[in-house]
Amino acid sequence: MQNGRPKSEIMAPFLNLVITVILTRQVDSYFISKVCISIYYLICCYQDKYNQIVQNLLPTQSNEQVAHRLANAFKKLTEHINFLWKYVCRDKERFKNSFDEFVANYRNF
């Protein structure tokens, strides 16, 4: 519920799409900063969906070491980030830094 109304799920599928595009390296490095802001706001809106996507993604990794590293990368991505709207200005910058680190780490897998 949001403002006494059920929360719209219309944008939720885009969270999965954006994560998939990032992990399959289909985003040019020039656009990665734009994707960062999009994923930040999508996680703000759909935190439970984000956690579900990550939990569903990890078991699909064929290499256990990669799955473990990916789990750690996802954990660090959202660590120390408060996705409540009143913290958007403060934590958006933190998320940008975490996201840059996430992308750099994932490209080394």
Backbone as a chain_set.jsonl record, in Angstrom:
{"seq": "MQNGRPKSEIMAPFLNLVITVILTRQVDSYFISKVCISIYYLICCYQDKYNQIVQNLLPTQSNEQVAHRLANAFKKLTEHINFLWKYVCRDKERFKNSFDEFVANYRNF", "coords": {"N": [[0.84, -1.182, 0.0], [0.469, 2.183, -0.766], [0.215, 5.448, 0.083], [-2.381, 4.859, 0.919], [-3.363, 3.42, -1.186], [-3.208, 0.502, -3.307], [0.058, -0.514, -4.335], [1.282, 0.099, -7.555], [2.255, -2.347, -9.886], [3.273, -2.049, -12.335], [5.794, -1.273, -13.346], [7.521, -3.137, -12.337], [8.44, -5.465, -13.862], [10.508, -4.344, -15.344], [12.647, -4.098, -13.646], [13.729, -6.677, -13.406], [14.418, -6.992, -16.088], [16.364, -4.957, -16.466], [18.378, -5.796, -14.685], [19.031, -8.248, -15.87], [19.982, -7.381, -18.378], [22.257, -6.003, -17.577], [23.786, -8.057, -16.375], [24.212, -9.736, -18.529], [25.838, -8.285, -20.009], [24.933, -6.42, -21.94], [24.789, -3.742, -22.001], [26.213, -0.847, -23.073], [29.238, 0.634, -21.975], [29.169, 3.389, -21.924], [26.51, 4.012, -21.377], [26.04, 3.002, -18.894], [25.92, 4.551, -16.545], [23.452, 5.758, -16.768], [21.775, 3.59, -16.587], [22.254, 2.917, -13.989], [20.903, 4.879, -12.42], [18.286, 4.297, -13.13], [17.985, 1.642, -12.173], [18.355, 2.111, -9.484], [16.058, 3.632, -8.739], [14.094, 1.774, -9.414], [14.651, -0.288, -7.603], [14.099, 1.125, -5.271], [11.331, 1.314, -5.473], [10.539, -1.359, -5.669], [11.596, -3.23, -3.664], [11.228, -5.786, -2.488], [10.775, -7.346, -4.751], [13.231, -7.045, -6.034], [14.937, -8.413, -4.219], [13.853, -10.961, -4.514], [14.395, -11.478, -7.229], [17.218, -11.572, -7.175], [17.6, -13.761, -5.431], [16.465, -15.776, -6.988], [18.135, -15.777, -9.155], [20.732, -16.544, -8.361], [20.899, -19.446, -7.89], [20.898, -20.307, -10.528], [23.374, -20.112, -11.581], [26.034, -21.829, -13.016], [28.579, -22.296, -12.073], [29.771, -22.667, -8.902], [31.514, -21.003, -7.494], [31.335, -18.598, -8.926], [28.654, -18.031, -8.448], [28.754, -17.549, -5.698], [30.458, -15.303, -5.609], [28.886, -13.54, -7.071], [26.665, -13.328, -5.389], [27.867, -12.016, -3.229], [28.568, -9.64, -4.532], [26.038, -8.579, -5.168], [25.121, -8.216, -2.572], [26.898, -6.256, -1.582], [26.185, -4.222, -3.3], [23.776, -3.142, -2.378], [24.282, -2.684, 0.238], [24.377, -0.647, 3.105], [22.658, 1.195, 1.99], [19.77, 3.018, 2.113], [16.646, 2.573, 1.018], [14.431, 4.182, 1.319], [12.217, 6.818, 0.464], [12.755, 9.303, 1.679], [15.464, 9.372, 1.93], [16.595, 9.564, -0.542], [18.196, 11.562, -1.891], [20.609, 11.522, -0.434], [21.389, 8.774, -0.452], [21.388, 8.022, -3.103], [23.759, 8.821, -4.314], [25.578, 7.226, -2.903], [24.697, 4.762, -3.805], [25.339, 4.973, -6.526], [28.146, 4.845, -6.433], [28.443, 2.271, -5.319], [27.231, 0.807, -7.334], [28.935, 1.24, -9.537], [31.178, -0.123, -8.595], [30.048, -2.685, -8.385], [29.527, -3.299, -11.107], [32.148, -3.24, -12.148], [33.323, -5.324, -10.65], [31.712, -7.494, -11.428], [32.286, -7.728, -14.125], [34.729, -8.903, -14.015], [34.283, -11.542, -13.459]], "CA": [[0.0, 0.0, 0.0], [1.19, 3.442, -0.849], [-0.769, 6.529, 0.195], [-3.711, 4.28, 1.059], [-3.74, 2.7, -2.404], [-2.265, -0.574, -3.633], [1.186, -0.082, -5.152], [1.239, -0.385, -8.93], [3.343, -3.256, -10.236], [3.473, -1.909, -13.772], [7.211, -1.129, -13.688], [8.294, -4.216, -11.716], [9.179, -6.307, -14.815], [11.703, -3.663, -15.834], [13.741, -4.359, -12.715], [14.333, -7.931, -13.862], [15.008, -6.735, -17.402], [17.588, -4.162, -16.309], [19.385, -6.664, -14.067], [19.44, -9.211, -16.895], [20.784, -6.673, -19.382], [23.558, -5.712, -16.962], [24.539, -9.293, -16.169], [24.576, -10.319, -19.827], [26.749, -7.299, -20.616], [24.303, -5.84, -23.118], [24.761, -2.293, -21.831], [27.468, -0.19, -23.407], [29.774, 1.32, -20.793], [28.75, 4.791, -21.986], [25.163, 4.149, -20.836], [25.91, 2.329, -17.601], [25.515, 5.506, -15.508], [22.003, 5.961, -16.925], [21.153, 2.374, -16.065], [22.408, 2.995, -12.538], [19.808, 5.673, -11.853], [17.049, 3.531, -13.344], [17.912, 0.506, -11.254], [18.197, 2.661, -8.135], [14.649, 3.959, -8.509], [13.306, 0.539, -9.457], [14.827, -0.961, -6.31], [13.333, 1.913, -4.294], [9.905, 0.984, -5.607], [10.265, -2.803, -5.639], [12.662, -3.876, -2.902], [10.95, -7.219, -2.35], [10.969, -7.939, -6.078], [14.682, -7.085, -6.239], [15.461, -9.528, -3.423], [13.37, -12.191, -5.147], [15.166, -11.654, -8.468], [18.569, -11.996, -6.797], [17.518, -15.119, -4.891], [16.17, -16.689, -8.091], [19.246, -15.749, -10.095], [21.938, -17.195, -7.842], [20.968, -20.89, -8.153], [21.027, -20.601, -11.959], [24.789, -20.041, -11.955], [26.588, -23.186, -13.113], [29.807, -22.341, -11.299], [29.469, -22.3, -7.509], [32.357, -19.864, -7.11], [30.733, -17.415, -9.547], [27.414, -17.771, -7.705], [29.145, -16.957, -4.412], [30.962, -13.953, -5.881], [27.742, -12.736, -7.49], [25.891, -13.057, -4.174], [28.592, -10.965, -2.5], [28.471, -8.393, -5.299], [24.689, -8.05, -4.957], [25.035, -7.764, -1.18], [27.618, -4.983, -1.488], [25.476, -3.219, -4.094], [22.716, -2.493, -1.599], [24.737, -2.511, 1.615], [24.437, 0.742, 3.59], [21.763, 2.035, 1.193], [18.402, 3.024, 2.615], [15.825, 2.846, -0.158], [13.251, 4.98, 1.635], [12.207, 8.04, -0.342], [13.315, 10.471, 2.36], [16.922, 9.298, 1.854], [16.98, 9.464, -1.95], [19.321, 12.455, -2.237], [21.827, 11.056, 0.233], [21.792, 7.414, -0.783], [21.548, 7.834, -4.547], [25.202, 8.93, -4.579], [26.192, 6.0, -2.372], [24.342, 3.679, -4.712], [26.136, 5.131, -7.754], [29.476, 4.305, -6.145], [28.297, 0.822, -5.168], [26.896, 0.255, -8.643], [30.17, 1.231, -10.327], [31.985, -1.225, -8.061], [29.353, -3.914, -8.765], [29.765, -3.54, -12.534], [33.57, -3.564, -12.312], [33.552, -6.66, -10.093], [31.028, -8.513, -12.22], [33.005, -7.895, -15.402], [35.904, -9.742, -13.754], [33.89, -12.935, -13.175]], "C": [[0.883, 1.241, 0.0], [0.154, 4.55, -0.89], [-2.196, 5.988, 0.241], [-4.201, 3.527, -0.166], [-2.763, 1.559, -2.632], [-1.158, -0.048, -4.55], [1.069, -0.698, -6.543], [2.46, -1.262, -9.201], [3.755, -3.101, -11.693], [4.948, -1.835, -14.179], [8.079, -2.27, -13.157], [9.036, -5.096, -12.725], [10.461, -5.658, -15.347], [12.898, -3.866, -14.913], [14.479, -5.628, -13.136], [15.041, -7.734, -15.2], [16.332, -5.988, -17.278], [18.699, -5.003, -15.69], [19.918, -7.662, -15.094], [20.348, -8.565, -17.934], [22.179, -6.361, -18.835], [24.397, -6.983, -16.875], [24.954, -9.966, -17.469], [25.427, -9.363, -20.655], [26.212, -6.721, -21.923], [24.189, -4.318, -23.025], [26.151, -1.748, -22.14], [27.946, 0.602, -22.192], [29.405, 2.802, -20.77], [27.4, 5.004, -21.302], [25.002, 3.588, -19.426], [25.492, 3.294, -16.495], [24.019, 5.798, -15.585], [21.242, 4.767, -16.373], [21.191, 2.39, -14.544], [21.243, 3.732, -11.894], [18.488, 4.927, -11.995], [16.915, 2.403, -12.339], [17.753, 0.986, -9.813], [16.722, 2.932, -7.838], [13.757, 2.722, -8.567], [13.447, -0.241, -8.152], [14.084, -0.203, -5.217], [11.864, 1.501, -4.301], [9.606, -0.486, -5.339], [11.373, -3.562, -4.913], [12.45, -5.376, -2.757], [11.178, -7.951, -3.662], [12.462, -8.06, -6.383], [15.289, -8.272, -5.487], [15.066, -10.868, -4.024], [14.162, -12.486, -6.428], [16.564, -12.178, -8.154], [18.547, -13.433, -6.293], [17.224, -16.152, -5.976], [17.344, -16.809, -9.058], [20.437, -16.582, -9.622], [21.986, -18.7, -8.108], [21.126, -21.248, -9.636], [22.476, -20.551, -12.433], [25.389, -21.442, -11.93], [27.856, -23.357, -12.284], [29.513, -21.831, -9.889], [30.281, -21.096, -7.04], [31.793, -18.559, -7.687], [29.454, -17.039, -8.809], [27.722, -17.089, -6.375], [29.639, -15.519, -4.603], [29.829, -13.018, -6.289], [26.871, -12.374, -6.289], [26.551, -11.947, -3.359], [28.496, -9.622, -3.21], [27.092, -7.756, -5.123], [24.521, -7.526, -3.533], [25.702, -6.399, -1.019], [26.903, -3.862, -2.237], [24.469, -2.445, -3.252], [23.082, -2.282, -0.131], [24.846, -1.023, 1.944], [23.609, 1.712, 2.749], [20.369, 1.905, 1.786], [17.51, 3.46, 1.46], [14.504, 3.536, 0.169], [13.356, 6.313, 0.909], [12.852, 9.231, 0.356], [14.846, 10.489, 2.329], [17.45, 9.289, 0.419], [18.199, 10.317, -2.276], [20.635, 11.942, -1.663], [22.297, 9.721, -0.334], [21.915, 7.144, -2.276], [23.031, 7.907, -4.919], [25.946, 7.7, -4.07], [25.936, 4.835, -3.319], [25.149, 3.77, -6.011], [27.531, 4.544, -7.563], [29.44, 2.788, -6.026], [28.032, 0.156, -6.511], [28.136, 0.192, -9.54], [31.073, 0.082, -9.893], [31.38, -2.57, -8.456], [29.662, -4.268, -10.22], [31.221, -3.937, -12.774], [33.871, -4.968, -11.803], [32.93, -7.737, -10.964], [31.741, -8.745, -13.548], [34.254, -8.748, -15.237], [35.551, -11.194, -13.465], [34.224, -13.819, -14.354]], "O": [[1.902, 1.31, 0.686], [-0.685, 4.592, -1.789], [-3.11, 6.583, -0.329], [-5.333, 3.045, -0.185], [-1.613, 1.633, -2.199], [-1.414, 0.768, -5.435], [0.788, -1.888, -6.678], [3.57, -0.936, -8.781], [4.5, -3.925, -12.224], [5.305, -2.296, -15.263], [9.258, -2.354, -13.5], [10.185, -5.452, -12.464], [11.39, -6.357, -15.753], [14.043, -3.811, -15.363], [15.707, -5.645, -13.212], [16.137, -8.253, -15.411], [17.315, -6.356, -17.922], [19.846, -4.928, -16.131], [21.125, -7.89, -15.172], [21.366, -9.14, -18.322], [23.168, -6.451, -19.563], [25.569, -6.99, -17.25], [25.948, -10.692, -17.5], [25.697, -9.599, -21.833], [26.955, -6.557, -22.891], [23.563, -3.685, -23.875], [27.139, -2.153, -21.528], [27.135, 1.174, -21.464], [29.338, 3.404, -19.698], [27.167, 6.058, -20.71], [23.927, 3.697, -18.836], [24.769, 2.89, -15.584], [23.389, 6.058, -14.56], [20.185, 4.923, -15.762], [20.257, 1.924, -13.89], [20.662, 3.248, -10.923], [17.668, 4.929, -11.077], [15.861, 2.226, -11.727], [17.086, 0.332, -9.012], [16.203, 2.51, -6.804], [12.768, 2.639, -7.84], [12.468, -0.793, -7.652], [13.5, -0.82, -4.327], [11.242, 1.361, -3.248], [8.533, -0.819, -4.836], [12.012, -4.44, -5.493], [13.396, -6.152, -2.89], [11.716, -9.058, -3.674], [12.903, -9.069, -6.932], [16.062, -9.043, -6.056], [15.865, -11.804, -4.039], [14.55, -13.63, -6.669], [17.038, -13.117, -8.793], [19.39, -14.239, -6.687], [17.689, -17.288, -5.887], [17.514, -17.842, -9.705], [21.077, -17.256, -10.43], [23.033, -19.198, -8.521], [21.457, -22.39, -9.956], [22.767, -20.914, -13.573], [25.264, -22.158, -10.936], [28.161, -24.464, -11.842], [29.061, -20.7, -9.71], [29.786, -20.267, -6.277], [31.778, -17.534, -7.005], [29.199, -15.859, -8.571], [27.025, -16.156, -5.976], [29.273, -14.627, -3.838], [29.81, -11.849, -5.904], [26.393, -11.245, -6.184], [25.874, -11.048, -2.86], [28.358, -8.583, -2.564], [26.983, -6.542, -4.95], [23.858, -6.512, -3.314], [25.143, -5.497, -0.396], [27.001, -2.695, -1.859], [24.33, -1.231, -3.4], [22.281, -1.762, 0.646], [25.353, -0.24, 1.142], [23.836, 2.921, 2.793], [19.854, 0.797, 1.94], [17.612, 4.59, 0.983], [13.562, 3.479, -0.622], [14.445, 6.867, 0.757], [13.438, 10.086, -0.308], [15.46, 11.503, 2.662], [18.633, 9.032, 0.197], [19.146, 9.821, -2.886], [21.658, 11.937, -2.348], [23.474, 9.56, -0.657], [22.493, 6.132, -2.671], [23.5, 7.132, -5.752], [26.846, 7.194, -4.741], [26.826, 4.032, -3.601], [25.592, 2.748, -6.536], [28.035, 3.831, -8.43], [30.304, 2.097, -6.567], [28.547, -0.927, -6.79], [28.356, -0.807, -10.226], [31.662, -0.602, -10.729], [32.107, -3.495, -8.82], [30.017, -5.407, -10.524], [31.491, -4.873, -13.527], [34.596, -5.721, -12.453], [33.545, -8.773, -11.213], [31.782, -9.876, -14.033], [34.783, -9.264, -16.222], [36.451, -12.005, -13.246], [33.973, -15.023, -14.314]]}, "num_chains": 1, "name": "protein.A"}
